[in-house]
Amino acid sequence: MGKIDELDRKILRLLQRDADISVEELGTQVGLSRNACWRRIKNLEDNGIISKTVALINPEAINLNLAAIVTVRATRHDSEWLKQFQSAVNTMPEIIGVYRTSGTIDYVLHARVRDMAAYDALYKRLISKVDLMDVSTSFVMEEVKHTTELPLDHADQS
């Protein structure tokens, strides 16, 4: 990964908020010509700092109204179980985030489904694909904060 300076940070902040912004408008906002701005964006992509540009979809607009936070404790801690678990969660598009964690919980999953019946179907598919010691789910009552923007002021400057 390459080093980023304050101009790169400005570009990244703006792109995180609106990736559809034109290179010309972006350059104007950060004080660069269109070509200089494009070169910086290209460099950020080439160095793996910008990994992907996507469209963010409002889940409620497509009837994915229920967010679930699922904690999982593994029955085993070996490579065979891990492969089976990874394969299972990667085949379930409702699971939009999987995190291996420290402490008494082995994995935290973030899922988006239509309703409780859809969550129940997801749960049954998950436990049929991989042996789990414990599964506990909390349903999101209110989303207080959700962002895809990374805190660039705190990013490594080396």
C-alpha positions as CSV (number, residue, x, y, z in Angstrom):
1,M,0.0,0.0,0.0
2,G,1.3,3.4,-0.9
3,K,1.6,6.5,1.3
4,I,-1.2,9.0,1.2
5,D,-0.9,12.7,1.7
6,E,-3.5,15.3,2.6
7,L,-4.7,15.8,-1.0
8,D,-5.3,12.0,-1.3
9,R,-7.2,12.2,2.0
10,K,-9.4,15.0,0.6
11,I,-10.0,13.0,-2.6
12,L,-10.8,9.9,-0.6
13,R,-13.2,11.7,1.7
14,L,-15.2,13.1,-1.2
15,L,-15.2,9.8,-3.1
16,Q,-16.4,7.9,0.0
17,R,-19.4,10.3,0.2
18,D,-20.2,10.2,-3.5
19,A,-18.3,8.0,-5.9
20,D,-20.4,9.4,-8.8
21,I,-18.7,12.8,-8.5
22,S,-17.0,13.8,-11.8
23,V,-13.2,13.9,-11.9
24,E,-13.5,17.5,-13.0
25,E,-15.7,18.5,-10.0
26,L,-13.5,16.5,-7.6
27,G,-10.4,18.3,-8.9
28,T,-12.2,21.6,-8.4
29,Q,-13.1,20.8,-4.8
30,V,-9.5,19.7,-3.9
31,G,-7.7,22.3,-5.9
32,L,-6.3,20.1,-8.7
33,S,-6.6,20.0,-12.5
34,R,-8.8,17.2,-13.9
35,N,-5.8,15.3,-15.2
36,A,-3.8,15.7,-11.9
37,C,-6.9,14.5,-10.0
38,W,-7.4,11.5,-12.3
39,R,-3.7,10.5,-11.9
40,R,-4.1,10.6,-8.1
41,I,-7.2,8.5,-8.2
42,K,-5.5,6.0,-10.6
43,N,-2.5,5.8,-8.2
44,L,-4.8,5.2,-5.2
45,E,-6.5,2.4,-7.2
46,D,-3.1,0.9,-8.4
47,N,-1.8,0.9,-4.8
48,G,-4.9,-0.9,-3.5
49,I,-6.1,2.0,-1.4
50,I,-9.3,2.3,-3.5
51,S,-10.3,-1.4,-3.8
52,K,-13.7,-1.1,-5.4
53,T,-16.4,1.4,-6.4
54,V,-19.9,0.2,-5.7
55,A,-23.6,1.4,-5.4
56,L,-25.0,1.3,-1.9
57,I,-28.6,0.1,-1.9
58,N,-31.2,1.1,0.8
59,P,-32.2,-2.3,2.2
60,E,-35.7,-1.1,3.2
61,A,-36.3,0.0,-0.4
62,I,-35.9,-3.6,-1.5
63,N,-37.8,-5.1,1.4
64,L,-34.8,-6.3,3.4
65,N,-36.3,-4.8,6.6
66,L,-34.8,-7.0,9.3
67,A,-31.1,-6.7,10.2
68,A,-29.7,-9.5,12.4
69,I,-26.4,-9.7,14.3
70,V,-25.6,-13.3,14.8
71,T,-22.9,-14.6,17.2
72,V,-21.5,-18.0,16.6
73,R,-19.3,-20.3,18.8
74,A,-17.5,-23.0,16.8
75,T,-17.6,-26.7,17.8
76,R,-14.0,-27.1,16.6
77,H,-11.0,-25.0,15.7
78,D,-9.4,-26.8,12.8
79,S,-8.9,-26.0,9.2
80,E,-11.5,-28.5,8.0
81,W,-14.2,-26.9,10.1
82,L,-13.1,-23.4,9.0
83,K,-13.3,-24.4,5.3
84,Q,-16.8,-25.8,5.9
85,F,-17.9,-22.7,7.8
86,Q,-16.5,-20.3,5.2
87,S,-18.1,-22.3,2.4
88,A,-21.5,-22.1,4.2
89,V,-21.5,-18.4,4.9
90,N,-20.2,-17.6,1.4
91,T,-23.1,-19.3,-0.2
92,M,-25.7,-17.3,1.7
93,P,-26.2,-13.8,0.2
94,E,-28.3,-12.7,3.2
95,I,-25.1,-12.8,5.3
96,I,-23.4,-9.6,4.4
97,G,-20.6,-9.5,6.9
98,V,-18.6,-12.2,8.7
99,Y,-16.0,-11.4,11.3
100,R,-13.7,-13.8,13.3
101,T,-13.4,-12.3,16.8
102,S,-11.4,-12.7,20.0
103,G,-13.0,-13.7,23.3
104,T,-15.8,-16.2,23.9
105,I,-17.5,-15.6,20.6
106,D,-15.7,-17.0,17.6
107,Y,-17.7,-15.2,14.8
108,V,-20.1,-12.3,14.4
109,L,-22.3,-12.3,11.3
110,H,-24.4,-9.5,9.9
111,A,-27.4,-10.5,8.0
112,R,-30.2,-8.7,6.1
113,V,-33.5,-10.5,5.5
114,R,-37.1,-9.7,4.7
115,D,-38.6,-10.7,8.0
116,M,-38.5,-13.2,10.9
117,A,-39.6,-16.1,8.6
118,A,-36.7,-15.3,6.2
119,Y,-34.3,-15.2,9.2
120,D,-35.6,-18.6,10.4
121,A,-35.0,-20.1,7.0
122,L,-31.5,-18.6,6.9
123,Y,-30.8,-20.0,10.4
124,K,-32.0,-23.5,9.4
125,R,-29.8,-23.4,6.3
126,L,-26.7,-22.3,8.3
127,I,-27.0,-25.0,11.0
128,S,-27.7,-27.7,8.3
129,K,-24.4,-26.8,6.5
130,V,-22.0,-26.6,9.5
131,D,-21.8,-27.9,13.0
132,L,-22.0,-25.0,15.5
133,M,-21.7,-25.1,19.3
134,D,-23.9,-22.0,19.9
135,V,-25.8,-19.5,17.7
136,S,-27.3,-16.4,19.3
137,T,-29.1,-13.6,17.4
138,S,-30.0,-10.0,18.2
139,F,-32.3,-8.1,15.9
140,V,-31.6,-4.5,15.2
141,M,-34.4,-2.3,16.5
142,E,-32.9,1.0,15.4
143,E,-29.9,1.7,13.3
144,V,-28.2,4.6,15.2
145,K,-25.2,4.9,12.9
146,H,-24.1,3.1,9.7
147,T,-21.5,4.3,7.3
148,T,-19.1,2.9,4.8
149,E,-16.8,5.9,5.2
150,L,-13.4,5.1,6.9
151,P,-12.0,7.7,9.3
152,L,-9.2,9.0,7.2
153,D,-7.9,11.5,9.8
154,H,-6.8,8.5,11.8
155,A,-5.4,6.5,8.9
156,D,-1.7,5.4,9.0
157,Q,0.4,8.1,7.5
158,S,3.5,6.0,7.0
